[in-house]
């Protein structure tokens, strides 16, 4: 078997087959928290809470790994996709969250490309989700989406006025399970940009973090249809 195919199978087996036991761990831990007698000491209560939190964290990591493995195992659709419609769907699904933080999403004019509509939706959702998650708490969030056309491709940019990413970590953030902040500050499994990069590469494009005066600017290319 090809080493790459062997790794895909391994990643799927690990993420899929561990999901059941971890789900049971989380559910039974939650039952203990909700139904068991209150522990007599602060240490016992803390330990029980840590068991549940650790199980939920492991569940989140496995979900991210399963999403990554499915990108390799589930065939990719190839059809015309209107990116404005994709962004409109993401916008609609995140409007409540944006309203709560006084956030604004400016979608701009986007092209029609050839690709998998489900994965392109996932791509925009994850990048917009990152902008919402890593925002500055002392100012309203603004997300701008733009497009520049070259001879062979469209370059899409998603720019925000959030906390930004130190240039020394621009490569690291695309690697699986790499997080720049601990869970007490920003939760998550550290798979969002990894999945985004995989989707862009599968569509024949490129992705990178560009310069931004204030916040983060993610740019990626998609070949013309």
Backbone torsions as a table, in degrees:
resi	resn	phi	psi	omega
1	UNK	NA	141.0	176.7
2	UNK	-61.1	135.8	-178.5
3	UNK	-54.8	-37.8	179.4
4	UNK	-65.0	-42.0	178.4
5	UNK	-67.0	-36.6	179.0
6	UNK	-63.7	-40.2	178.8
7	UNK	-65.7	-41.3	178.3
8	UNK	-58.1	-46.6	179.9
9	UNK	-62.1	-42.0	-179.6
10	UNK	-62.7	-46.4	-179.0
11	UNK	-61.7	-40.7	-179.7
12	UNK	-66.7	-45.3	-178.9
13	UNK	-61.7	-46.4	-179.2
14	UNK	-61.5	-50.0	-176.0
15	UNK	-70.3	-37.3	-176.4
16	UNK	-78.3	-48.2	-174.0
17	UNK	-75.1	-22.6	176.3
18	UNK	-83.0	-17.1	-175.1
19	UNK	-60.9	-41.2	-178.7
20	UNK	-62.1	-55.6	178.8
21	UNK	-58.8	-39.0	-180.0
22	UNK	-67.5	-39.5	177.3
23	UNK	-60.6	-41.4	177.1
24	UNK	-63.4	-42.0	178.4
25	UNK	-58.6	-45.2	-178.8
26	UNK	-66.5	-45.3	-176.9
27	UNK	-65.2	-43.6	180.0
28	UNK	-69.8	-33.7	175.3
29	UNK	-64.3	-41.8	179.2
30	UNK	-64.4	-39.0	177.1
31	UNK	-62.2	-40.4	178.1
32	UNK	-61.8	-42.9	-179.8
33	UNK	-63.7	-40.8	-174.1
34	UNK	-83.8	-33.1	-169.2
35	UNK	-114.2	-26.3	-176.0
36	UNK	-72.1	156.5	174.8
37	UNK	-57.0	146.5	-178.9
38	UNK	-62.7	126.0	178.6
39	UNK	-56.3	147.3	-173.6
40	UNK	-75.8	-23.8	-175.8
41	UNK	-119.5	157.5	176.8
42	UNK	-62.4	-37.9	-179.8
43	UNK	-61.4	-41.8	-179.2
44	UNK	-65.5	-41.6	178.5
45	UNK	-64.9	-41.0	179.3
46	UNK	-64.5	-42.4	-179.2
47	UNK	-63.8	-40.0	179.4
48	UNK	-66.2	-41.2	178.0
49	UNK	-64.4	-37.6	-180.0
50	UNK	-67.1	-35.4	176.7
51	UNK	-61.3	-45.8	-179.4
52	UNK	-66.5	-45.1	-179.4
53	UNK	-63.4	-40.0	179.7
54	UNK	-66.9	-39.5	177.6
55	UNK	-64.3	-42.4	178.4
56	UNK	-65.5	-36.9	177.7
57	UNK	-65.4	-44.3	177.8
58	UNK	-62.8	-37.6	177.7
59	UNK	-62.2	-40.9	179.2
60	UNK	-66.1	-41.3	179.3
61	UNK	-64.3	-45.4	-179.9
62	UNK	-63.7	-36.6	177.3
63	UNK	-61.9	-42.0	178.0
64	UNK	-64.1	-41.5	178.5
65	UNK	-66.3	-36.5	178.8
66	UNK	-67.4	-40.1	175.5
67	UNK	-60.4	-42.3	-179.6
68	UNK	-64.2	-44.1	-178.6
69	UNK	-67.6	-32.7	179.8
70	UNK	-68.2	-28.2	175.8
71	UNK	-62.8	-27.2	179.7
72	UNK	-88.3	-26.5	-171.6
73	UNK	-103.8	-26.9	-179.3
74	UNK	-91.0	125.8	-178.2
75	UNK	-57.4	143.6	-179.8
76	UNK	-88.5	132.3	174.6
77	UNK	-73.0	155.9	177.6
78	UNK	-139.1	101.0	-179.0
79	UNK	-151.2	169.7	179.1
80	UNK	-70.9	132.7	-177.2
81	UNK	-129.8	126.0	176.0
82	UNK	-86.9	109.9	-176.5
83	UNK	-67.4	-26.3	176.5
84	UNK	-64.8	-38.3	176.8
85	UNK	-67.4	-39.1	178.9
86	UNK	-60.7	-49.4	-178.8
87	UNK	-65.8	-35.8	178.1
88	UNK	-62.1	-39.0	177.9
89	UNK	-66.2	-44.7	177.8
90	UNK	-62.1	-43.7	179.7
91	UNK	-57.9	-46.1	-179.5
92	UNK	-62.1	-41.1	-177.8
93	UNK	-73.2	-21.0	-179.2
94	UNK	-110.2	6.5	-176.2
95	UNK	-60.3	-40.9	180.0
96	UNK	-61.3	-42.8	178.8
97	UNK	-64.7	-41.2	178.9
98	UNK	-64.1	-39.9	178.7
99	UNK	-62.7	-38.7	-177.4
100	UNK	-65.9	-30.3	-178.1
101	UNK	-106.6	10.4	-177.7
102	UNK	57.6	41.8	-179.3
103	UNK	-93.2	154.3	-180.0
104	UNK	-128.8	134.0	175.5
105	UNK	-115.7	118.6	178.6
106	UNK	-106.6	102.9	-170.7
107	UNK	-74.9	-28.0	-178.8
108	UNK	69.0	-175.6	178.8
109	UNK	-92.9	124.9	-176.4
110	UNK	-123.7	152.7	-173.9
111	UNK	-90.1	178.9	169.7
112	UNK	-99.5	132.2	-178.5
113	UNK	-128.7	174.7	175.6
114	UNK	-103.2	127.0	-179.1
115	UNK	174.9	-164.4	-178.8
116	UNK	-97.8	113.6	-175.6
117	UNK	-61.7	-35.8	-179.3
118	UNK	-66.8	-42.2	-178.2
119	UNK	-75.0	-34.0	176.5
120	UNK	-68.7	-35.0	173.0
121	UNK	-61.9	-45.5	178.8
122	UNK	-59.6	-39.9	179.6
123	UNK	-60.3	-54.1	-178.8
124	UNK	-65.6	-37.6	-179.5
125	UNK	-61.2	-46.3	-177.2
126	UNK	-66.6	-40.0	-179.2
127	UNK	-69.2	-38.6	176.8
128	UNK	-70.5	-37.6	176.8
129	UNK	-61.0	-41.4	177.2
130	UNK	-60.8	-42.1	179.2
131	UNK	-62.6	-40.5	178.3
132	UNK	-66.3	-43.0	-176.6
133	UNK	-67.5	-45.7	-174.1
134	UNK	-99.1	48.4	179.3
135	UNK	-90.2	165.6	171.7
136	UNK	-84.1	137.8	-175.2
137	UNK	-81.0	-14.1	-173.8
138	UNK	-102.6	11.3	177.9
139	UNK	-154.4	153.1	179.2
140	UNK	-64.2	141.2	179.5
141	UNK	-78.2	137.4	173.7
142	UNK	-128.1	124.7	177.9
143	UNK	-116.9	123.2	178.3
144	UNK	-113.5	132.0	177.0
145	UNK	-116.8	125.2	-178.9
146	UNK	-133.1	173.7	-178.1
147	UNK	-146.1	136.0	172.4
148	UNK	-122.5	137.6	-175.9
149	UNK	-102.5	131.7	171.4
150	UNK	-112.9	-175.4	-176.6
151	UNK	-63.9	-36.0	-173.9
152	UNK	-115.4	-10.9	-173.4
153	UNK	-150.6	167.3	170.2
154	UNK	-107.8	132.5	175.5
155	UNK	-104.2	115.5	-179.3
156	UNK	-98.3	134.3	177.2
157	UNK	-121.2	136.4	174.8
158	UNK	-121.9	108.9	-173.7
159	UNK	-116.4	138.5	178.0
160	UNK	-133.8	170.9	177.8
161	UNK	-109.0	38.3	-177.0
162	UNK	-83.9	-153.8	-172.6
163	UNK	-77.2	-14.9	177.3
164	UNK	78.9	173.2	178.7
165	UNK	-130.0	126.5	178.1
166	UNK	-58.5	130.7	-178.5
167	UNK	-53.1	-28.3	-178.9
168	UNK	-68.7	-14.2	179.8
169	UNK	-108.3	9.7	-175.9
170	UNK	-60.5	-33.6	177.3
171	UNK	-82.5	-38.2	-176.2
172	UNK	-60.2	-37.8	-171.8
173	UNK	-67.2	-14.8	178.1
174	UNK	-89.9	-2.5	-179.6
175	UNK	-87.6	148.4	-176.2
176	UNK	-59.9	137.1	172.2
177	UNK	62.1	22.3	176.7
178	UNK	-93.1	120.7	179.5
179	UNK	-121.8	141.1	178.8
180	UNK	-95.5	-8.4	-178.5
181	UNK	-135.2	148.8	178.2
182	UNK	-78.8	168.3	-173.2
183	UNK	-67.0	-22.1	179.2
184	UNK	-68.2	-25.2	-178.9
185	UNK	-96.5	-53.6	179.0
186	UNK	-137.5	121.6	-179.8
187	UNK	-79.8	178.0	179.9
188	UNK	124.9	165.1	-176.9
189	UNK	-98.0	-7.0	-178.4
190	UNK	76.0	34.6	-178.5
191	UNK	-116.8	-7.8	-173.4
192	UNK	-58.9	-53.6	-178.5
193	UNK	-72.3	-26.8	174.9
194	UNK	-63.1	-46.6	179.1
195	UNK	-66.2	-40.7	179.2
196	UNK	-60.4	-45.7	179.9
197	UNK	-61.9	-42.4	-179.6
198	UNK	-61.5	-43.5	-179.0
199	UNK	-64.6	-43.2	179.9
200	UNK	-63.3	-45.6	-179.5
201	UNK	-63.0	-37.9	179.7
202	UNK	-66.4	-21.8	177.3
203	UNK	-94.2	7.5	177.8
204	UNK	81.4	18.7	-177.9
205	UNK	-107.6	-171.8	177.5
206	UNK	-130.6	156.8	179.9
207	UNK	-143.1	147.1	178.4
208	UNK	-164.3	171.1	177.9
209	UNK	-105.3	119.3	-178.4
210	UNK	-95.9	-178.0	-179.8
211	UNK	-80.7	143.7	177.1
212	UNK	-145.4	134.5	-179.4
213	UNK	-64.0	-29.3	-175.4
214	UNK	-153.3	99.2	179.3
215	UNK	113.5	-146.8	-175.4
216	UNK	-125.5	141.3	176.5
217	UNK	-126.7	108.3	176.2
218	UNK	-98.4	126.8	178.9
219	UNK	-123.3	137.9	176.9
220	UNK	-144.4	154.5	-179.9
221	UNK	-109.8	149.3	172.9
222	UNK	-133.2	129.8	-179.6
223	UNK	-59.8	151.3	176.8
224	UNK	-67.6	146.1	-178.6
225	UNK	-67.3	NA	NA
